[in-house]
Amino acid sequence: METRRRYAVRMIPPPSPSWQPSRIDVGRRRALVGLSAVVVAAMGPFDSRRLLRAGPFDSRRALSASAERALAQNPRRCVLTPEAGEGPFYLDPKLIRGDITSGQPGAPLQLAMQVVRAGDCATLANARVDVWHADAVGLYSGYERQSGVGGVSPAAAVGKQYLRGTQFTDAQGNVQFRTIFPSWYGGRTPHVHFKVFLGGNEVVASQIFFPDEITKEVFAQWQPYRDHTSKRRTFNDNDPIRQGIYSTVARQRGAYAATAVLVVASR
């Protein structure tokens, strides 16, 4: 298996963030209703119009009734992505890179995100997007005190920077990361953390979740997830963190692909 080199890149200030007129047909945003403005479609060129043709993820299987009502939105508006906080495992390694895998084993995942403005859905160019998540045994790079899926040593994660990275959005507000599917760990369902910065100011820190049926498939077919599946007790419907956004995942040849729309305020 090919191992890609890791490059530490000094954080160079990008051009100032700028809003672009929306290319999203807001009259067809039914795919976003009840999902806090996150939708997913098959990968390829990241095109909002393709996202809108995707059916909505069944939030009833993932959210309580009260949470579903709280996230419901007007189909002609883009509603703010809910704040979930950064959690206990954030660090900023200042790595500007699209491939954050760093040779970690697991099911390949291509994650595409688009940053848009609340209300009119205008896209945001030159926004900074940080992502980080657990590896295939539930461990975060850089931290010693963590349990992962249980029965695994965190020693190999200490001092490392895998499954973390930063990119800046293009003219259409898009970024893409090449990574692996995150594992569950004690008390948490699989998820990806992200932050969005505008002009150096953090505007949201939240999480992206995956459908339980996709997670079940990954954990049944891929190693090392399969060795620990029987220990999993936390799923989307009983995860303690309700704030976040849901995605639908498309299957590709020997890989998975997810896309998400991150809705932020224009501050």
N, C-alpha and C positions, 0 to 999 in steps of 0.2 A: 504493500500500500504506500502510495506516495505521501511523503511528509513535507509539508510546506514550511518554509522558513518564516520566522517571525521577525518583524522589523518594528523597532520602537521609533515612532515618528514624532518629532516635536510638533506640538499643537500650534499651527500657524493660523492666525485670525483670518477667517474667510471674509468675503464681502458682506456688507450689512444685510440682514434678512429683508426680504421684500415680498410683498403679497402680489400674486398674479390673479387675473380674473379666473373665476371658476370654469372648468371644463366639464363639471358634473351637471347632469340634467337633474336639477333639484326636484322636478316634478315626478321623478321616477325613483326617489330615494327610499322606496319601501324596504329595500334590503337592509336599511339601517335602523328601521323602527324597532325599538326595544333592545337595541344592541349597543347603545351609546356610540353610535356612528362608526362601528367597525364592520366591515364586510370582507369576504374573501372569495376569490375565484381562481380558476386554473391559472398557472403561471404562464409566462410569456412576457411580451412587452407590457409593462404595468400601465394599464389604461382604466381610468375610473369608469368609463362607459361599460367595460367588461365586468367590472365589479358590480355594477347596478343590475346587470342581468342575472346575477347569482341570486338564488333564493336565500331567505334569511335563515340563520342558524336557529334551531328550536330552543329558545331561551327558557322555555318551561322546564326543560330537563336540566338546566344549569342554574337557574335563579329561583329564589322564592317568589311568591306572588307579589309581596310588597316590594322586593327589589326590582322585579320586572316592571311594576308600575312606575317606580322611581326613575327607571332608565328609559321609559317610553318617551318618544319625542314626536313633534310635528313632522310629517313626512316631507315637508318642504324646507326644513331647517337642518343645520348641522349642530348637534348638541355637544357640549363640552365632554371630553373624556374624563371620567371620574378619577379623582386623586386617590391613590392607594399608598403613597409614600415609597421610599426607596428600599425599605427593609434593612435587615442587619448585615447584608453582604455586599454593599456597594463600595467600589473603589474606582478611582479614575486613573487608569494606567497611561492615559494620553496616547492611545494607539489608534491612529486613523487607518482603518482597514475594513475591507468588505468581507474577507475570509477570516472568521474568528475561531475556526475549528482547532487550529494548532495541533493537529494530529490526534485529537481525542476520538476514541471509538464511539460508535453509535449510529443511529439511523440518520442519514443526511437530510437536512432541512434547509430549504431556501426561504428566507423570511423577507418579504417586501412590505414597506410601510410608506404611506403618503401622509404628509402633514397638511391639514387644512384649517381654515379659520371658522370659528363658531359663527353661526348665523348664515353667512352668504356662501360658505364652502370655498372661498378663495384659497388657492394653493400657496404654500410658503416656500420660497427659494432661500437657500443658504442658512437654513436652521440646523443647529447641531442636534444629532440624535445619538444617545448612548444606549447600548443594550448590554445585558449580562444575564446569565442564567446558570443553573446547575448542570453538571455533567451527567453521564449515563448511570451513575450510581448515587446521584443526589448531592454531590459535593460542589461547592463553589471554589474557584481558584483564589488563592491568596489568603485563605483563612484556615486556622488550626482547630478552633473550637466549633465543631459541627459534627452531626451524626450521620448525615446522608440517609441511605436506605437502611442503615443499621448493619453492624457486623463488618464494616469497611473502615480502613484507617484513613484519616484525612492527611496523613503525612505527605503524600504525593502532591497535594494541592497547595501546600504552604510555599509561598514565594513565587507562585506561578501566576500567569495572566491569561490563561486560556478561556475561551467562551466569553470574552469581553471585547468591546470595540466601539469606535465612534465613526460616524460619517456625517457629511453635510448634504442636505437635500439639494436636488437639481432644480432646474427651472420650473418643473411641474410638482415640486414638493416631495420627490421620491427618493428613497434609499433602499438598498438591498443588502442583506447579510447572508453569507454562507456559513452554516453552523450545523449542529446536530440536534435531534429532538431532545428536550430536557426531560430528566427523570423526575418522578415524585421524590419526596423525602419526608421525614417524620412530621406529620401534621399538615402537609401541603400537597396539593394536586400539581401536576406539571404546569409550568408557566414561564414566561420570559419577561424580565423587567426592562423598562425603558424610561428614559428621561428625554425631554425636549427643552432646548435652550434657545432663547431669542436674544441676540446681542449680548450674550454672556449671562443672561438671567434665566434661571430655571422656571419654566411655566407649567410643567406637569411631570410627575413621577408616578408611573402606574404599571400595570401588568397585562399581558396577553395570555389568554387561556385557550385550550384546544378541546375539541369535542371528545368526550369520554370514549366513544366508539373508535376513534382514530388512535387514541392513546392505548386502548386495549389491544388493538392490532399491532402497534409498534412493540409493545411489551411482550407480546406472544411470539413475534417473529424475529426479533433482533436481540443479539447479545450486546452488552451484558445485562440489559434490562430484564431478560427472561429469567435469569437466575434469582431475581428478587421480587418478581411479580406477586407471589403468594403472600408477601408481607405487607402489601399496600392496603391501607385502611381509609385513606382520604381521597375523595373524588370531587368532581365539580360541585355536586349538590351538597356536600358537607364540608367544603373548604372554609376555614374561618375568615378568609379575606373575600368579601363580596365585591369590593370595588375593583374594577378592571374592565377589560373588554374581551369579547369572544371572537374567535376566528373559525372559519371552516377550512379544512386542509385538503388540498388536491393531491392525489397520488400521481407520481411520475415513475419513470423507469428506475427502480431501485432507490427511490427517494420520495420526499414529501415537499410540498410547497404551500406556503401560507401567505396571505396578504392582509393588511390591516390599514384602516384610516384612523389617524390620530387627530382629534379635534381640539384645538387650543384657542385661548383668548388672544386678542391682538394687543397685548401689552408690551 
